Amino acid sequence: MVVFSIRKDKDTEYNLDHNKPANSFNLENPEERKKCCHWTNLEWLTEKENNKKRDTIPTKEEIEERQAMIDEFQELNN
């Protein structure tokens, strides 16, 4: 898997993380691959946070919280 990262400053590296892990999708299926790589499933985490999270599936509460943030973003930008 390719890891995309950026540095905000010399001490902190950020990785582009899949909120729902990529290995939980069937990447052979074009629709599943599209869902996996959709912007709503991606977030920047510090390298430390991303390494801690690894392939953890988000809880129902985390999914609902993230969806509320996405809904708010879309409402503000439409």
Protein Blocks (a to p, Z undefined) as FASTA:
>chain_A
ZZddddfblkbccddddfbafklpcfkbmklmmmmmpmklgccddfklmmmnmmaccdfk
lmmmmmmmmmmmmmmmZZ
